[in-house]
Amino acid sequence: MVTVSDIARQNVVTCKITDDVPYVAKKMVDAEVGSIFVEDEEGKIVGLITDGQIFRLVADREDPTRKTAKDIMVTPIQKIDKNASLKEAWELFQKTGYKRLAVTDKDKIVGVLSRKIVQKFIKYSRAKTLLK
């Protein structure tokens, strides 16, 4: 059985809740990721920012230098255990409408799983099965 940890992005990239959006975007670009976790003053992860939030901010012609991570982050974060099946992950994506899930190991965030990656994996698996 393929688990969430088999296909999740393992590196956890974070920013501070007070970081301005251009800094957050630069950090995402430098790390080559489409999402970043947001930490509060004590280092607890309290939110998630995706490239989509940044795109919307720009599309709405808002000044990103006047916005912080707190202003655009999604909260609460939806979590899934690293040993969960892809079926469980897909059902959670369907139920919540979220595009990213925080992958946890004993309540510690160890990665991120995107809806798009799960969709691609499912399509690939089905195609591979059909070609046998």
MODELLER restraints for C-alpha pairs under 7 A, 6 or more apart:
rsr = mdl.restraints
at = mdl.atoms
rsr.add(forms.Gaussian(group=physical.xy_distance, feature=features.Distance(at['CA:2:A'], at['CA:85:A']), mean=6.25, stdev=0.5))
rsr.add(forms.Gaussian(group=physical.xy_distance, feature=features.Distance(at['CA:2:A'], at['CA:86:A']), mean=6.63, stdev=0.5))
rsr.add(forms.Gaussian(group=physical.xy_distance, feature=features.Distance(at['CA:3:A'], at['CA:82:A']), mean=6.90, stdev=0.5))
rsr.add(forms.Gaussian(group=physical.xy_distance, feature=features.Distance(at['CA:3:A'], at['CA:83:A']), mean=5.44, stdev=0.5))
rsr.add(forms.Gaussian(group=physical.xy_distance, feature=features.Distance(at['CA:3:A'], at['CA:84:A']), mean=5.54, stdev=0.5))
rsr.add(forms.Gaussian(group=physical.xy_distance, feature=features.Distance(at['CA:3:A'], at['CA:85:A']), mean=4.52, stdev=0.5))
rsr.add(forms.Gaussian(group=physical.xy_distance, feature=features.Distance(at['CA:3:A'], at['CA:86:A']), mean=5.79, stdev=0.5))
rsr.add(forms.Gaussian(group=physical.xy_distance, feature=features.Distance(at['CA:4:A'], at['CA:82:A']), mean=5.26, stdev=0.5))
rsr.add(forms.Gaussian(group=physical.xy_distance, feature=features.Distance(at['CA:4:A'], at['CA:83:A']), mean=6.07, stdev=0.5))
rsr.add(forms.Gaussian(group=physical.xy_distance, feature=features.Distance(at['CA:4:A'], at['CA:84:A']), mean=5.67, stdev=0.5))
rsr.add(forms.Gaussian(group=physical.xy_distance, feature=features.Distance(at['CA:4:A'], at['CA:85:A']), mean=5.87, stdev=0.5))
rsr.add(forms.Gaussian(group=physical.xy_distance, feature=features.Distance(at['CA:4:A'], at['CA:86:A']), mean=5.76, stdev=0.5))
rsr.add(forms.Gaussian(group=physical.xy_distance, feature=features.Distance(at['CA:5:A'], at['CA:82:A']), mean=4.86, stdev=0.5))
rsr.add(forms.Gaussian(group=physical.xy_distance, feature=features.Distance(at['CA:5:A'], at['CA:83:A']), mean=6.50, stdev=0.5))
rsr.add(forms.Gaussian(group=physical.xy_distance, feature=features.Distance(at['CA:8:A'], at['CA:111:A']), mean=6.20, stdev=0.5))
rsr.add(forms.Gaussian(group=physical.xy_distance, feature=features.Distance(at['CA:8:A'], at['CA:112:A']), mean=5.60, stdev=0.5))
rsr.add(forms.Gaussian(group=physical.xy_distance, feature=features.Distance(at['CA:8:A'], at['CA:113:A']), mean=4.62, stdev=0.5))
rsr.add(forms.Gaussian(group=physical.xy_distance, feature=features.Distance(at['CA:9:A'], at['CA:111:A']), mean=5.40, stdev=0.5))
rsr.add(forms.Gaussian(group=physical.xy_distance, feature=features.Distance(at['CA:9:A'], at['CA:112:A']), mean=5.33, stdev=0.5))
rsr.add(forms.Gaussian(group=physical.xy_distance, feature=features.Distance(at['CA:9:A'], at['CA:113:A']), mean=6.28, stdev=0.5))
rsr.add(forms.Gaussian(group=physical.xy_distance, feature=features.Distance(at['CA:10:A'], at['CA:110:A']), mean=6.16, stdev=0.5))
rsr.add(forms.Gaussian(group=physical.xy_distance, feature=features.Distance(at['CA:10:A'], at['CA:111:A']), mean=4.34, stdev=0.5))
rsr.add(forms.Gaussian(group=physical.xy_distance, feature=features.Distance(at['CA:10:A'], at['CA:112:A']), mean=6.75, stdev=0.5))
rsr.add(forms.Gaussian(group=physical.xy_distance, feature=features.Distance(at['CA:11:A'], at['CA:111:A']), mean=5.87, stdev=0.5))
rsr.add(forms.Gaussian(group=physical.xy_distance, feature=features.Distance(at['CA:12:A'], at['CA:110:A']), mean=6.36, stdev=0.5))
rsr.add(forms.Gaussian(group=physical.xy_distance, feature=features.Distance(at['CA:12:A'], at['CA:111:A']), mean=5.44, stdev=0.5))
rsr.add(forms.Gaussian(group=physical.xy_distance, feature=features.Distance(at['CA:13:A'], at['CA:36:A']), mean=5.35, stdev=0.5))
rsr.add(forms.Gaussian(group=physical.xy_distance, feature=features.Distance(at['CA:13:A'], at['CA:37:A']), mean=6.22, stdev=0.5))
rsr.add(forms.Gaussian(group=physical.xy_distance, feature=features.Distance(at['CA:14:A'], at['CA:36:A']), mean=5.38, stdev=0.5))
rsr.add(forms.Gaussian(group=physical.xy_distance, feature=features.Distance(at['CA:14:A'], at['CA:37:A']), mean=4.62, stdev=0.5))
rsr.add(forms.Gaussian(group=physical.xy_distance, feature=features.Distance(at['CA:14:A'], at['CA:38:A']), mean=5.59, stdev=0.5))
rsr.add(forms.Gaussian(group=physical.xy_distance, feature=features.Distance(at['CA:14:A'], at['CA:39:A']), mean=6.68, stdev=0.5))
rsr.add(forms.Gaussian(group=physical.xy_distance, feature=features.Distance(at['CA:15:A'], at['CA:24:A']), mean=6.59, stdev=0.5))
rsr.add(forms.Gaussian(group=physical.xy_distance, feature=features.Distance(at['CA:15:A'], at['CA:36:A']), mean=6.93, stdev=0.5))
rsr.add(forms.Gaussian(group=physical.xy_distance, feature=features.Distance(at['CA:15:A'], at['CA:37:A']), mean=6.38, stdev=0.5))
rsr.add(forms.Gaussian(group=physical.xy_distance, feature=features.Distance(at['CA:15:A'], at['CA:38:A']), mean=5.08, stdev=0.5))
rsr.add(forms.Gaussian(group=physical.xy_distance, feature=features.Distance(at['CA:15:A'], at['CA:39:A']), mean=6.08, stdev=0.5))
rsr.add(forms.Gaussian(group=physical.xy_distance, feature=features.Distance(at['CA:16:A'], at['CA:38:A']), mean=5.60, stdev=0.5))
rsr.add(forms.Gaussian(group=physical.xy_distance, feature=features.Distance(at['CA:16:A'], at['CA:39:A']), mean=4.93, stdev=0.5))
rsr.add(forms.Gaussian(group=physical.xy_distance, feature=features.Distance(at['CA:16:A'], at['CA:40:A']), mean=6.15, stdev=0.5))
rsr.add(forms.Gaussian(group=physical.xy_distance, feature=features.Distance(at['CA:17:A'], at['CA:38:A']), mean=5.64, stdev=0.5))
rsr.add(forms.Gaussian(group=physical.xy_distance, feature=features.Distance(at['CA:17:A'], at['CA:39:A']), mean=5.62, stdev=0.5))
rsr.add(forms.Gaussian(group=physical.xy_distance, feature=features.Distance(at['CA:17:A'], at['CA:40:A']), mean=5.35, stdev=0.5))
rsr.add(forms.Gaussian(group=physical.xy_distance, feature=features.Distance(at['CA:17:A'], at['CA:68:A']), mean=6.88, stdev=0.5))
rsr.add(forms.Gaussian(group=physical.xy_distance, feature=features.Distance(at['CA:17:A'], at['CA:69:A']), mean=5.08, stdev=0.5))
rsr.add(forms.Gaussian(group=physical.xy_distance, feature=features.Distance(at['CA:17:A'], at['CA:70:A']), mean=5.11, stdev=0.5))
rsr.add(forms.Gaussian(group=physical.xy_distance, feature=features.Distance(at['CA:18:A'], at['CA:68:A']), mean=5.56, stdev=0.5))
rsr.add(forms.Gaussian(group=physical.xy_distance, feature=features.Distance(at['CA:18:A'], at['CA:69:A']), mean=6.06, stdev=0.5))
rsr.add(forms.Gaussian(group=physical.xy_distance, feature=features.Distance(at['CA:18:A'], at['CA:70:A']), mean=6.62, stdev=0.5))
rsr.add(forms.Gaussian(group=physical.xy_distance, feature=features.Distance(at['CA:19:A'], at['CA:68:A']), mean=5.40, stdev=0.5))
rsr.add(forms.Gaussian(group=physical.xy_distance, feature=features.Distance(at['CA:19:A'], at['CA:69:A']), mean=5.68, stdev=0.5))
rsr.add(forms.Gaussian(group=physical.xy_distance, feature=features.Distance(at['CA:20:A'], at['CA:65:A']), mean=6.08, stdev=0.5))
rsr.add(forms.Gaussian(group=physical.xy_distance, feature=features.Distance(at['CA:20:A'], at['CA:67:A']), mean=5.74, stdev=0.5))
rsr.add(forms.Gaussian(group=physical.xy_distance, feature=features.Distance(at['CA:20:A'], at['CA:68:A']), mean=4.14, stdev=0.5))
rsr.add(forms.Gaussian(group=physical.xy_distance, feature=features.Distance(at['CA:20:A'], at['CA:69:A']), mean=6.07, stdev=0.5))
rsr.add(forms.Gaussian(group=physical.xy_distance, feature=features.Distance(at['CA:21:A'], at['CA:64:A']), mean=5.44, stdev=0.5))
rsr.add(forms.Gaussian(group=physical.xy_distance, feature=features.Distance(at['CA:21:A'], at['CA:65:A']), mean=6.25, stdev=0.5))
rsr.add(forms.Gaussian(group=physical.xy_distance, feature=features.Distance(at['CA:21:A'], at['CA:67:A']), mean=5.86, stdev=0.5))
rsr.add(forms.Gaussian(group=physical.xy_distance, feature=features.Distance(at['CA:21:A'], at['CA:68:A']), mean=5.39, stdev=0.5))
rsr.add(forms.Gaussian(group=physical.xy_distance, feature=features.Distance(at['CA:21:A'], at['CA:69:A']), mean=6.01, stdev=0.5))
rsr.add(forms.Gaussian(group=physical.xy_distance, feature=features.Distance(at['CA:22:A'], at['CA:64:A']), mean=6.31, stdev=0.5))
rsr.add(forms.Gaussian(group=physical.xy_distance, feature=features.Distance(at['CA:22:A'], at['CA:65:A']), mean=6.34, stdev=0.5))
rsr.add(forms.Gaussian(group=physical.xy_distance, feature=features.Distance(at['CA:28:A'], at['CA:34:A']), mean=6.61, stdev=0.5))
rsr.add(forms.Gaussian(group=physical.xy_distance, feature=features.Distance(at['CA:28:A'], at['CA:35:A']), mean=6.89, stdev=0.5))
rsr.add(forms.Gaussian(group=physical.xy_distance, feature=features.Distance(at['CA:28:A'], at['CA:36:A']), mean=6.73, stdev=0.5))
rsr.add(forms.Gaussian(group=physical.xy_distance, feature=features.Distance(at['CA:34:A'], at['CA:50:A']), mean=5.67, stdev=0.5))
rsr.add(forms.Gaussian(group=physical.xy_distance, feature=features.Distance(at['CA:34:A'], at['CA:51:A']), mean=5.29, stdev=0.5))
rsr.add(forms.Gaussian(group=physical.xy_distance, feature=features.Distance(at['CA:35:A'], at['CA:48:A']), mean=6.87, stdev=0.5))
rsr.add(forms.Gaussian(group=physical.xy_distance, feature=features.Distance(at['CA:35:A'], at['CA:49:A']), mean=5.48, stdev=0.5))
rsr.add(forms.Gaussian(group=physical.xy_distance, feature=features.Distance(at['CA:35:A'], at['CA:50:A']), mean=4.14, stdev=0.5))
rsr.add(forms.Gaussian(group=physical.xy_distance, feature=features.Distance(at['CA:35:A'], at['CA:51:A']), mean=6.11, stdev=0.5))
rsr.add(forms.Gaussian(group=physical.xy_distance, feature=features.Distance(at['CA:36:A'], at['CA:48:A']), mean=5.73, stdev=0.5))
rsr.add(forms.Gaussian(group=physical.xy_distance, feature=features.Distance(at['CA:36:A'], at['CA:49:A']), mean=5.32, stdev=0.5))
rsr.add(forms.Gaussian(group=physical.xy_distance, feature=features.Distance(at['CA:36:A'], at['CA:50:A']), mean=6.49, stdev=0.5))
rsr.add(forms.Gaussian(group=physical.xy_distance, feature=features.Distance(at['CA:37:A'], at['CA:45:A']), mean=6.44, stdev=0.5))
rsr.add(forms.Gaussian(group=physical.xy_distance, feature=features.Distance(at['CA:37:A'], at['CA:47:A']), mean=5.85, stdev=0.5))
rsr.add(forms.Gaussian(group=physical.xy_distance, feature=features.Distance(at['CA:37:A'], at['CA:48:A']), mean=4.45, stdev=0.5))
rsr.add(forms.Gaussian(group=physical.xy_distance, feature=features.Distance(at['CA:37:A'], at['CA:49:A']), mean=6.35, stdev=0.5))
rsr.add(forms.Gaussian(group=physical.xy_distance, feature=features.Distance(at['CA:38:A'], at['CA:45:A']), mean=5.52, stdev=0.5))
rsr.add(forms.Gaussian(group=physical.xy_distance, feature=features.Distance(at['CA:38:A'], at['CA:46:A']), mean=5.80, stdev=0.5))
rsr.add(forms.Gaussian(group=physical.xy_distance, feature=features.Distance(at['CA:38:A'], at['CA:47:A']), mean=4.90, stdev=0.5))
rsr.add(forms.Gaussian(group=physical.xy_distance, feature=features.Distance(at['CA:38:A'], at['CA:48:A']), mean=5.58, stdev=0.5))
rsr.add(forms.Gaussian(group=physical.xy_distance, feature=features.Distance(at['CA:38:A'], at['CA:69:A']), mean=6.96, stdev=0.5))
rsr.add(forms.Gaussian(group=physical.xy_distance, feature=features.Distance(at['CA:39:A'], at['CA:45:A']), mean=4.29, stdev=0.5))
rsr.add(forms.Gaussian(group=physical.xy_distance, feature=features.Distance(at['CA:39:A'], at['CA:46:A']), mean=5.70, stdev=0.5))
rsr.add(forms.Gaussian(group=physical.xy_distance, feature=features.Distance(at['CA:40:A'], at['CA:46:A']), mean=6.39, stdev=0.5))
rsr.add(forms.Gaussian(group=physical.xy_distance, feature=features.Distance(at['CA:46:A'], at['CA:75:A']), mean=6.67, stdev=0.5))
rsr.add(forms.Gaussian(group=physical.xy_distance, feature=features.Distance(at['CA:46:A'], at['CA:76:A']), mean=6.91, stdev=0.5))
rsr.add(forms.Gaussian(group=physical.xy_distance, feature=features.Distance(at['CA:47:A'], at['CA:73:A']), mean=5.51, stdev=0.5))
rsr.add(forms.Gaussian(group=physical.xy_distance, feature=features.Distance(at['CA:47:A'], at['CA:74:A']), mean=5.38, stdev=0.5))
rsr.add(forms.Gaussian(group=physical.xy_distance, feature=features.Distance(at['CA:47:A'], at['CA:75:A']), mean=4.79, stdev=0.5))
rsr.add(forms.Gaussian(group=physical.xy_distance, feature=features.Distance(at['CA:47:A'], at['CA:76:A']), mean=6.15, stdev=0.5))
rsr.add(forms.Gaussian(group=physical.xy_distance, feature=features.Distance(at['CA:47:A'], at['CA:77:A']), mean=5.78, stdev=0.5))
rsr.add(forms.Gaussian(group=physical.xy_distance, feature=features.Distance(at['CA:48:A'], at['CA:73:A']), mean=5.22, stdev=0.5))
rsr.add(forms.Gaussian(group=physical.xy_distance, feature=features.Distance(at['CA:48:A'], at['CA:74:A']), mean=5.19, stdev=0.5))
rsr.add(forms.Gaussian(group=physical.xy_distance, feature=features.Distance(at['CA:48:A'], at['CA:75:A']), mean=6.76, stdev=0.5))
rsr.add(forms.Gaussian(group=physical.xy_distance, feature=features.Distance(at['CA:48:A'], at['CA:77:A']), mean=6.62, stdev=0.5))
rsr.add(forms.Gaussian(group=physical.xy_distance, feature=features.Distance(at['CA:49:A'], at['CA:72:A']), mean=6.83, stdev=0.5))
rsr.add(forms.Gaussian(group=physical.xy_distance, feature=features.Distance(at['CA:49:A'], at['CA:73:A']), mean=4.76, stdev=0.5))
rsr.add(forms.Gaussian(group=physical.xy_distance, feature=features.Distance(at['CA:49:A'], at['CA:74:A']), mean=6.18, stdev=0.5))
rsr.add(forms.Gaussian(group=physical.xy_distance, feature=features.Distance(at['CA:53:A'], at['CA:72:A']), mean=6.33, stdev=0.5))
rsr.add(forms.Gaussian(group=physical.xy_distance, feature=features.Distance(at['CA:57:A'], at['CA:64:A']), mean=6.98, stdev=0.5))
rsr.add(forms.Gaussian(group=physical.xy_distance, feature=features.Distance(at['CA:77:A'], at['CA:102:A']), mean=6.81, stdev=0.5))
rsr.add(forms.Gaussian(group=physical.xy_distance, feature=features.Distance(at['CA:78:A'], at['CA:101:A']), mean=5.36, stdev=0.5))
rsr.add(forms.Gaussian(group=physical.xy_distance, feature=features.Distance(at['CA:78:A'], at['CA:102:A']), mean=6.12, stdev=0.5))
rsr.add(forms.Gaussian(group=physical.xy_distance, feature=features.Distance(at['CA:79:A'], at['CA:101:A']), mean=5.43, stdev=0.5))
rsr.add(forms.Gaussian(group=physical.xy_distance, feature=features.Distance(at['CA:79:A'], at['CA:102:A']), mean=4.58, stdev=0.5))
rsr.add(forms.Gaussian(group=physical.xy_distance, feature=features.Distance(at['CA:79:A'], at['CA:103:A']), mean=5.89, stdev=0.5))
rsr.add(forms.Gaussian(group=physical.xy_distance, feature=features.Distance(at['CA:79:A'], at['CA:104:A']), mean=6.61, stdev=0.5))
rsr.add(forms.Gaussian(group=physical.xy_distance, feature=features.Distance(at['CA:80:A'], at['CA:101:A']), mean=6.50, stdev=0.5))
rsr.add(forms.Gaussian(group=physical.xy_distance, feature=features.Distance(at['CA:80:A'], at['CA:102:A']), mean=6.18, stdev=0.5))
rsr.add(forms.Gaussian(group=physical.xy_distance, feature=features.Distance(at['CA:80:A'], at['CA:103:A']), mean=5.14, stdev=0.5))
rsr.add(forms.Gaussian(group=physical.xy_distance, feature=features.Distance(at['CA:80:A'], at['CA:104:A']), mean=5.98, stdev=0.5))
rsr.add(forms.Gaussian(group=physical.xy_distance, feature=features.Distance(at['CA:81:A'], at['CA:103:A']), mean=5.67, stdev=0.5))
rsr.add(forms.Gaussian(group=physical.xy_distance, feature=features.Distance(at['CA:81:A'], at['CA:104:A']), mean=4.81, stdev=0.5))
rsr.add(forms.Gaussian(group=physical.xy_distance, feature=features.Distance(at['CA:81:A'], at['CA:105:A']), mean=6.06, stdev=0.5))
rsr.add(forms.Gaussian(group=physical.xy_distance, feature=features.Distance(at['CA:82:A'], at['CA:103:A']), mean=5.45, stdev=0.5))
rsr.add(forms.Gaussian(group=physical.xy_distance, feature=features.Distance(at['CA:82:A'], at['CA:104:A']), mean=5.52, stdev=0.5))
rsr.add(forms.Gaussian(group=physical.xy_distance, feature=features.Distance(at['CA:82:A'], at['CA:105:A']), mean=5.95, stdev=0.5))
rsr.add(forms.Gaussian(group=physical.xy_distance, feature=features.Distance(at['CA:93:A'], at['CA:99:A']), mean=6.82, stdev=0.5))
rsr.add(forms.Gaussian(group=physical.xy_distance, feature=features.Distance(at['CA:93:A'], at['CA:115:A']), mean=6.70, stdev=0.5))
rsr.add(forms.Gaussian(group=physical.xy_distance, feature=features.Distance(at['CA:99:A'], at['CA:114:A']), mean=5.81, stdev=0.5))
rsr.add(forms.Gaussian(group=physical.xy_distance, feature=features.Distance(at['CA:99:A'], at['CA:115:A']), mean=5.06, stdev=0.5))
rsr.add(forms.Gaussian(group=physical.xy_distance, feature=features.Distance(at['CA:100:A'], at['CA:112:A']), mean=6.66, stdev=0.5))
rsr.add(forms.Gaussian(group=physical.xy_distance, feature=features.Distance(at['CA:100:A'], at['CA:113:A']), mean=5.55, stdev=0.5))
rsr.add(forms.Gaussian(group=physical.xy_distance, feature=features.Distance(at['CA:100:A'], at['CA:114:A']), mean=4.45, stdev=0.5))
rsr.add(forms.Gaussian(group=physical.xy_distance, feature=features.Distance(at['CA:100:A'], at['CA:115:A']), mean=5.99, stdev=0.5))
rsr.add(forms.Gaussian(group=physical.xy_distance, feature=features.Distance(at['CA:101:A'], at['CA:112:A']), mean=5.70, stdev=0.5))
rsr.add(forms.Gaussian(group=physical.xy_distance, feature=features.Distance(at['CA:101:A'], at['CA:113:A']), mean=5.15, stdev=0.5))
rsr.add(forms.Gaussian(group=physical.xy_distance, feature=features.Distance(at['CA:101:A'], at['CA:114:A']), mean=6.46, stdev=0.5))
rsr.add(forms.Gaussian(group=physical.xy_distance, feature=features.Distance(at['CA:102:A'], at['CA:109:A']), mean=6.23, stdev=0.5))
rsr.add(forms.Gaussian(group=physical.xy_distance, feature=features.Distance(at['CA:102:A'], at['CA:111:A']), mean=6.12, stdev=0.5))
rsr.add(forms.Gaussian(group=physical.xy_distance, feature=features.Distance(at['CA:102:A'], at['CA:112:A']), mean=4.73, stdev=0.5))
rsr.add(forms.Gaussian(group=physical.xy_distance, feature=features.Distance(at['CA:102:A'], at['CA:113:A']), mean=6.49, stdev=0.5))
rsr.add(forms.Gaussian(group=physical.xy_distance, feature=features.Distance(at['CA:103:A'], at['CA:109:A']), mean=5.64, stdev=0.5))
rsr.add(forms.Gaussian(group=physical.xy_distance, feature=features.Distance(at['CA:103:A'], at['CA:110:A']), mean=5.71, stdev=0.5))
rsr.add(forms.Gaussian(group=physical.xy_distance, feature=features.Distance(at['CA:103:A'], at['CA:111:A']), mean=4.86, stdev=0.5))
rsr.add(forms.Gaussian(group=physical.xy_distance, feature=features.Distance(at['CA:103:A'], at['CA:112:A']), mean=5.24, stdev=0.5))
rsr.add(forms.Gaussian(group=physical.xy_distance, feature=features.Distance(at['CA:103:A'], at['CA:113:A']), mean=6.59, stdev=0.5))
rsr.add(forms.Gaussian(group=physical.xy_distance, feature=features.Distance(at['CA:104:A'], at['CA:110:A']), mean=5.44, stdev=0.5))
rsr.add(forms.Gaussian(group=physical.xy_distance, feature=features.Distance(at['CA:104:A'], at['CA:111:A']), mean=7.00, stdev=0.5))
